[in-house]
Amino acid sequence: MDSKIKLSKEKRQYMISAIKTYFMKEREENLGDLAAGIILDFFIEKLAPEIYNQGVYDSYKYMNDRIEDLLGIQKY
């Protein structure tokens, strides 16, 4: 199983554009596509697995709670 998080070309371009916009608005820095892409890759490598794992945990907890609810329909 490949555990690297991948983005579509369109989503990657959108995120690079969003990073460039953020840096211009918040820091008044003009980033090129390469610099914004490097920042995006850094966040994907360092943050995305944590966010993904939180989503997996939240899904597990939700499903576990639903399974507990299922026990309530037992007939005796």
C-alpha positions in Angstrom: 0.0 0.0 0.0 1.4 3.4 -1.0 0.9 5.7 2.0 2.0 8.9 0.3 -0.9 11.4 0.0 -1.4 12.4 -3.7 -3.2 15.3 -5.2 -4.7 15.6 -8.7 -2.9 18.1 -11.0 -5.9 20.5 -10.7 -6.0 20.3 -6.9 -2.3 20.8 -6.7 -2.4 23.9 -9.0 -5.3 25.3 -6.9 -3.4 24.9 -3.7 -0.2 26.4 -5.1 -2.4 29.4 -6.2 -3.9 29.6 -2.7 -0.4 29.6 -1.1 0.8 32.3 -3.4 -2.3 34.4 -2.7 -1.9 33.9 1.1 1.7 35.0 1.0 0.9 38.1 -1.0 -2.1 39.1 1.2 -0.6 38.2 4.6 3.1 38.7 4.1 3.3 40.9 1.0 5.7 38.3 -0.5 5.5 37.4 -4.1 6.1 33.6 -4.4 6.6 31.8 -7.6 5.1 28.4 -8.5 8.2 26.5 -7.5 8.5 28.1 -4.0 4.7 27.6 -3.4 5.0 24.0 -4.6 7.9 23.3 -2.2 5.8 24.8 0.7 2.9 22.6 -0.4 5.1 19.5 -0.5 6.4 20.3 3.0 2.9 20.5 4.4 1.7 17.4 2.7 4.7 15.5 4.1 4.5 16.9 7.6 0.8 17.8 8.3 -1.3 15.7 5.9 -0.7 12.4 7.7 -1.7 13.8 11.0 -4.9 15.3 9.5 -5.7 12.0 7.7 -5.1 10.0 10.9 -7.5 12.3 12.8 -10.1 11.7 10.1 -9.6 7.9 10.4 -9.9 8.1 14.2 -13.0 10.3 14.0 -14.6 7.8 11.5 -13.7 4.9 13.8 -15.2 6.6 16.8 -18.4 7.4 14.9 -18.8 3.9 13.6 -18.0 2.4 17.0 -20.8 4.6 18.5 -23.2 3.4 15.8 -22.3 -0.3 16.5 -23.1 0.3 20.2 -26.5 1.7 19.1 -27.1 -1.4 17.1 -26.9 -3.5 20.3 -30.0 -1.6 21.5 -32.3 -3.4 19.0 -31.6 -6.9 20.3 -34.8 -8.9 21.1 -35.0 -10.9 24.4 
